[in-house]
Each structure stands twice: as structure tokens, then as C-alpha cells.
Amino acid sequence: MNYYKDEDVTYWNMQVEGVIAYKVTSHEFSIEYRGKLPTDGAFFEIHDSPWIALFKDYEPGIMSKCKHFYLSFYDETVEIIAQSLFFKQLEGKPVFDIQNSIFLPADDSS
């Protein structure tokens, strides 16, 4: 996923490895951590995550390697349980590559 940072006009690429689960929530309904996280910043790691604790009973070996990431965007929040998340600054504006895009089949149920 590519990310544009307004403050310093930079472009970043976000890589997530070992994804176990993710959820996207409208900002208005993302209330579990509101007020508990710093106001400066948009990307956080949740320590002692109750969400990870839910999965530990099923796969403790895998979950011991995972972290809970919380990404706050303008209209929504994205939470990810994964082994790692990192950013790499891009040298310029990324170019959309149609050859490496994923297309979903059309819904033929009409």
C-alpha cells in the first residue's frame, strides 16, 4: 500500500508480512482505543492486545510472533494482526502498474 504524507510531500510504501487478520472501521465507530493513543501520529502498535489474546488459544505458536497494528486515516481506522509492518520512503510519486493489479470477477448474479 502506498501512502502520501501531506506535511513534507513524501510518498511511502507500507509492507505487511504474516497477516493473520485485519479489520477496517469507520472512524466514528473505532472507539476502543480513542483517547488512549497519542494525538500526534497515525500508526501505532497496541501492546497487550485483547484481539491477539482471542487468537492465542487457537494458535499460540503463531500468535507469539504477531503484533497488533493500528492505522488511523482520515475517515477510517485499519487494524492488522501481523508479524511485521514497515514503511519505505519512495523517491517520487508511485506509478500505478495495471499489469500487477488484482481484478475481481464481475458479479453475475443479476
Sine and cosine of phi, psi and omega as CSV:
sin_phi,cos_phi,sin_psi,cos_psi,sin_omega,cos_omega
0.00,0.00,0.69,-0.72,0.05,-1.00
-0.99,-0.17,0.53,-0.85,-0.09,-1.00
-0.70,-0.71,0.71,-0.70,0.04,-1.00
-0.96,-0.30,0.78,-0.63,-0.01,-1.00
-0.96,-0.26,0.93,-0.36,-0.07,-1.00
-0.88,0.48,-0.66,0.75,-0.16,-0.99
-0.83,0.56,-0.63,0.77,-0.03,-1.00
-0.80,-0.60,0.26,0.96,0.07,-1.00
0.78,0.63,0.82,0.57,0.05,-1.00
-0.86,-0.52,0.41,-0.91,0.03,-1.00
-0.91,-0.42,0.63,-0.77,-0.05,-1.00
-0.74,-0.67,0.48,-0.88,0.10,-0.99
-0.91,-0.40,0.79,-0.61,0.01,-1.00
-0.98,-0.21,0.77,-0.63,0.05,-1.00
-0.90,-0.43,0.72,-0.70,0.05,-1.00
-0.83,-0.56,0.77,-0.64,-0.02,-1.00
-0.86,-0.52,0.59,-0.81,0.05,-1.00
0.92,0.40,0.73,0.69,-0.03,-1.00
-0.94,0.35,0.77,-0.63,0.06,-1.00
-0.98,-0.22,-0.69,0.73,-0.03,-1.00
-0.38,-0.92,0.39,-0.92,0.12,-0.99
-0.47,-0.88,0.38,-0.92,0.08,-1.00
-0.54,-0.84,0.57,-0.82,0.03,-1.00
-0.88,-0.47,0.77,-0.64,-0.06,-1.00
-0.75,-0.67,0.66,-0.75,0.12,-0.99
-0.84,0.54,0.65,-0.76,-0.07,-1.00
-0.81,0.58,-0.59,0.81,-0.02,-1.00
-0.90,0.43,-0.45,0.89,-0.05,-1.00
-0.97,-0.25,0.06,1.00,0.03,-1.00
-1.00,-0.02,0.97,0.26,-0.17,-0.98
-0.98,-0.20,-0.21,0.98,-0.10,-0.99
-0.87,0.50,-0.62,0.78,-0.07,-1.00
-0.93,-0.36,-0.04,1.00,0.01,-1.00
-0.87,0.49,0.75,-0.66,-0.03,-1.00
1.00,0.06,-0.23,0.97,0.01,-1.00
-0.99,-0.16,-0.28,0.96,-0.02,-1.00
-0.98,-0.21,0.42,-0.91,0.05,-1.00
-0.86,0.51,0.48,-0.88,0.03,-1.00
-0.98,0.19,-0.42,0.91,0.08,-1.00
-1.00,0.03,0.80,-0.60,0.03,-1.00
0.92,-0.39,0.26,-0.97,-0.03,-1.00
-0.69,-0.72,-0.20,0.98,-0.06,-1.00
-0.82,-0.57,0.83,-0.55,-0.11,-0.99
-0.69,-0.72,0.37,-0.93,0.18,-0.98
-0.94,-0.34,0.77,-0.64,0.00,-1.00
-1.00,-0.05,0.90,-0.44,0.04,-1.00
-1.00,0.06,0.46,-0.89,-0.04,-1.00
0.78,0.62,0.76,0.65,-0.09,-1.00
-0.94,0.35,0.83,-0.56,0.10,-1.00
-0.92,0.40,-0.44,0.90,0.02,-1.00
-0.93,0.37,-0.69,0.72,0.06,-1.00
-0.90,0.44,-0.63,0.78,-0.01,-1.00
-0.86,0.51,-0.55,0.84,0.03,-1.00
-0.88,0.47,-0.58,0.81,-0.05,-1.00
-1.00,0.04,-0.34,0.94,-0.09,-1.00
-0.88,0.48,-0.51,0.86,0.01,-1.00
-0.91,0.42,-0.47,0.88,-0.06,-1.00
-1.00,0.02,-0.67,0.74,-0.06,-1.00
-0.63,-0.77,0.95,0.32,-0.08,-1.00
-0.88,0.47,-0.55,0.83,0.00,-1.00
-0.91,0.42,-0.71,0.70,0.01,-1.00
-0.94,0.35,-0.71,0.70,-0.09,-1.00
-0.93,0.38,-0.42,0.91,0.03,-1.00
-0.92,0.40,-0.29,0.96,0.01,-1.00
-1.00,-0.10,-0.05,1.00,-0.13,-0.99
-0.98,-0.22,0.34,-0.94,0.06,-1.00
-0.77,-0.64,0.35,-0.94,0.03,-1.00
-0.96,-0.27,0.91,-0.41,-0.01,-1.00
-0.97,-0.26,0.63,-0.77,-0.02,-1.00
-0.83,-0.56,0.88,-0.47,-0.04,-1.00
-0.90,-0.44,0.85,-0.52,-0.05,-1.00
-0.96,-0.27,0.88,-0.47,0.04,-1.00
-0.93,-0.36,-0.05,-1.00,-0.10,-0.99
-0.86,0.50,-0.78,0.63,-0.09,-1.00
-0.95,-0.30,-0.19,0.98,-0.05,-1.00
-0.52,-0.86,0.24,-0.97,0.13,-0.99
-0.88,-0.47,0.54,-0.84,0.05,-1.00
-0.85,-0.53,0.81,-0.58,0.08,-1.00
-0.91,-0.40,0.69,-0.72,-0.07,-1.00
-0.71,-0.70,0.73,-0.68,0.23,-0.97
-0.97,-0.22,0.88,-0.48,-0.06,-1.00
-0.42,-0.91,0.19,-0.98,0.03,-1.00
-0.97,0.24,-0.57,0.83,0.02,-1.00
-0.40,-0.91,0.40,-0.92,0.08,-1.00
-0.58,-0.81,0.78,-0.62,0.02,-1.00
-0.55,-0.84,0.36,-0.93,-0.03,-1.00
-0.89,-0.45,0.58,-0.81,0.09,-1.00
-0.77,-0.63,0.80,-0.59,0.01,-1.00
-0.96,0.29,0.73,-0.68,0.03,-1.00
-1.00,0.00,0.44,-0.90,-0.04,-1.00
-0.98,0.19,-0.28,0.96,0.02,-1.00
-0.30,-0.95,-0.13,-0.99,0.01,-1.00
-0.91,0.41,0.77,-0.63,-0.01,-1.00
-0.92,0.38,0.51,-0.86,0.03,-1.00
-0.98,-0.19,0.75,-0.66,0.05,-1.00
-0.94,0.35,0.80,-0.60,-0.05,-1.00
-0.95,-0.33,0.98,-0.19,-0.05,-1.00
-0.89,0.45,-0.48,0.88,-0.03,-1.00
-0.92,0.38,-0.47,0.88,-0.03,-1.00
-0.96,-0.29,0.34,0.94,0.01,-1.00
-1.00,0.01,0.38,-0.93,0.02,-1.00
-0.96,-0.28,0.77,-0.64,0.04,-1.00
-0.91,-0.42,0.70,-0.71,0.04,-1.00
-1.00,-0.06,0.57,-0.82,0.01,-1.00
-0.90,0.43,0.50,-0.86,0.04,-1.00
-0.93,0.37,0.52,-0.85,0.02,-1.00
-0.99,0.16,0.92,-0.39,-0.04,-1.00
-0.99,-0.14,0.36,0.93,-0.08,-1.00
-0.99,0.10,0.06,1.00,-0.05,-1.00
-0.97,0.24,0.00,0.00,0.00,0.00
